[in-house]
Every structure is written in C-alpha cells, then in structure tokens.
Amino acid sequence: MISKRVYRSSIGWMFPFVSLLTAICLIGSFICIQDDESRLGIIIAYVIAAIGYFWALVYPLINTKYVLESDRLIIICGMYKRVIYFRQIVDVYKKKSLGRQPALSENRVFIKYKEYGEINDVGISPKSLEDFTREIKEKMSLSGFEQE
C-alpha cells in the first residue's frame, strides 16, 4: 500500500499582486476600447484573454500541491507535473526566491536532485515548510541516494 501525504502550496504576496494587476489591465483595456466598431473581434480577444488568465493564474492557484508518497515526491502546479524519487534527491534547503518555479510563495524549499546524470533543482512552497522538509529528509535517509 502506498502511503500518501498531500501538502498544499502556501500563497505569498507576489502571486495575488500579479493576478490582480493582470486582471485590472485586462478589464481596464476592455473599458477603454468599448467604443470601437469591431465589437465582435474585441469580445473574442477578451474571451481568449480570460481563458489564458485562467490557465496561467487561476488554475495553478487551485491545484498546486506536493504529494509525498512512500518512494517519491510528485509536484503539481497548473499543467506542470514532476515526479522525483527520494533516491534521486541530493539536498533539501529553504530559501526565499521570486524566480519561476512551481511555487506560489516566495518562501520555498528547494529540492536538489540528480536526473540523467545532471543535478537539477526545483523550488516549491508547501504551507508547512518545517514539516515538509523534515518528512522529505526522513524519506531520503530511508531510500538512499541513487548512485550512477
């Protein structure tokens, strides 16, 4: 039986700020060009923009989570999905970052892992950084690092 624990992402100040700013720009530009003669074209453009807004900002907000199973970590953020086996993980450390990662907060846990002979890292932002970090390190020690 696979044990599974799901950590939701914490949400920092930057993600709602960018989402709100984008929404204001979309709505503001729609209001400014209402008098244009090609109303159908504008409506179609804004429907496309609304769909893009949903997939880029709302969908990740709804489904960003980090799943710890018995042998692996599954990172899900919007359409992004990454599976990292605990035996691949080299290091786990906390760091603040605003870079593009599958995280909704600037307070992050970075997972450094070895895949196909290369060392990569990914930043994630679980709500409980301490519990998540402790649990990852426990599972790392149980599985051992994959040597190639």
ROMARMAR-417040 format. One record per residue (C-alpha): x, y, z. Coordinates in steps of 0.5 Angstrom, whole numbers, plus 500, padded with zeros to 3 digits. Last residue first. Layout:
residues N
<X:X, Y:Y, Z:Z>
...
This chain:
residues 148
<X:550, Y:513, Z:478>
<X:549, Y:513, Z:485>
<X:542, Y:514, Z:487>
<X:542, Y:517, Z:494>
<X:539, Y:513, Z:500>
<X:531, Y:511, Z:501>
<X:531, Y:511, Z:508>
<X:535, Y:517, Z:509>
<X:531, Y:521, Z:504>
<X:525, Y:519, Z:507>
<X:527, Y:522, Z:513>
<X:530, Y:529, Z:510>
<X:523, Y:529, Z:506>
<X:519, Y:529, Z:512>
<X:523, Y:534, Z:516>
<X:523, Y:539, Z:510>
<X:515, Y:538, Z:509>
<X:514, Y:539, Z:517>
<X:519, Y:545, Z:517>
<X:516, Y:549, Z:511>
<X:509, Y:548, Z:513>
<X:505, Y:551, Z:507>
<X:509, Y:548, Z:502>
<X:513, Y:553, Z:497>
<X:517, Y:549, Z:492>
<X:523, Y:551, Z:489>
<X:526, Y:546, Z:484>
<X:534, Y:544, Z:483>
<X:538, Y:540, Z:478>
<X:544, Y:536, Z:478>
<X:545, Y:532, Z:472>
<X:547, Y:525, Z:471>
<X:540, Y:523, Z:468>
<X:537, Y:526, Z:474>
<X:540, Y:528, Z:480>
<X:536, Y:532, Z:485>
<X:536, Y:539, Z:489>
<X:530, Y:540, Z:492>
<X:529, Y:548, Z:494>
<X:524, Y:549, Z:500>
<X:521, Y:556, Z:499>
<X:519, Y:562, Z:502>
<X:517, Y:567, Z:496>
<X:510, Y:564, Z:495>
<X:506, Y:561, Z:490>
<X:511, Y:555, Z:488>
<X:512, Y:551, Z:481>
<X:518, Y:555, Z:480>
<X:520, Y:562, Z:476>
<X:524, Y:566, Z:481>
<X:522, Y:570, Z:487>
<X:526, Y:567, Z:492>
<X:527, Y:566, Z:499>
<X:531, Y:560, Z:501>
<X:530, Y:553, Z:505>
<X:534, Y:547, Z:503>
<X:534, Y:540, Z:501>
<X:540, Y:536, Z:498>
<X:542, Y:530, Z:494>
<X:535, Y:528, Z:492>
<X:535, Y:522, Z:487>
<X:533, Y:516, Z:492>
<X:527, Y:520, Z:494>
<X:524, Y:519, Z:487>
<X:522, Y:526, Z:484>
<X:516, Y:526, Z:479>
<X:514, Y:533, Z:476>
<X:508, Y:536, Z:474>
<X:506, Y:543, Z:471>
<X:499, Y:544, Z:468>
<X:498, Y:548, Z:474>
<X:503, Y:546, Z:479>
<X:503, Y:539, Z:481>
<X:510, Y:536, Z:484>
<X:510, Y:529, Z:486>
<X:515, Y:527, Z:491>
<X:517, Y:519, Z:491>
<X:518, Y:513, Z:495>
<X:513, Y:512, Z:500>
<X:509, Y:518, Z:497>
<X:509, Y:525, Z:498>
<X:505, Y:530, Z:494>
<X:506, Y:537, Z:493>
<X:500, Y:541, Z:491>
<X:498, Y:547, Z:486>
<X:491, Y:546, Z:484>
<X:487, Y:552, Z:485>
<X:492, Y:557, Z:485>
<X:495, Y:554, Z:479>
<X:489, Y:554, Z:475>
<X:488, Y:562, Z:477>
<X:494, Y:565, Z:474>
<X:496, Y:562, Z:467>
<X:490, Y:557, Z:466>
<X:485, Y:562, Z:468>
<X:489, Y:569, Z:465>
<X:489, Y:565, Z:458>
<X:482, Y:563, Z:458>
<X:480, Y:571, Z:460>
<X:485, Y:573, Z:454>
<X:482, Y:568, Z:449>
<X:475, Y:571, Z:452>
<X:478, Y:578, Z:451>
<X:480, Y:577, Z:444>
<X:473, Y:574, Z:442>
<X:470, Y:580, Z:445>
<X:474, Y:585, Z:442>
<X:473, Y:582, Z:435>
<X:466, Y:582, Z:436>
<X:466, Y:590, Z:438>
<X:469, Y:592, Z:431>
<X:467, Y:599, Z:431>
<X:471, Y:601, Z:438>
<X:467, Y:605, Z:443>
<X:469, Y:599, Z:448>
<X:476, Y:601, Z:448>
<X:478, Y:604, Z:454>
<X:473, Y:599, Z:458>
<X:477, Y:593, Z:455>
<X:484, Y:596, Z:457>
<X:482, Y:597, Z:464>
<X:479, Y:590, Z:465>
<X:485, Y:587, Z:462>
<X:490, Y:591, Z:466>
<X:486, Y:590, Z:472>
<X:486, Y:583, Z:472>
<X:494, Y:583, Z:471>
<X:495, Y:587, Z:477>
<X:490, Y:583, Z:481>
<X:494, Y:576, Z:479>
<X:501, Y:580, Z:480>
<X:499, Y:582, Z:487>
<X:496, Y:575, Z:488>
<X:502, Y:572, Z:487>
<X:507, Y:577, Z:490>
<X:504, Y:577, Z:497>
<X:506, Y:569, Z:498>
<X:501, Y:563, Z:498>
<X:503, Y:557, Z:501>
<X:502, Y:551, Z:497>
<X:498, Y:545, Z:499>
<X:502, Y:539, Z:502>
<X:499, Y:532, Z:501>
<X:501, Y:526, Z:504>
<X:501, Y:519, Z:501>
<X:503, Y:512, Z:504>
<X:503, Y:507, Z:498>
<X:500, Y:500, Z:500>
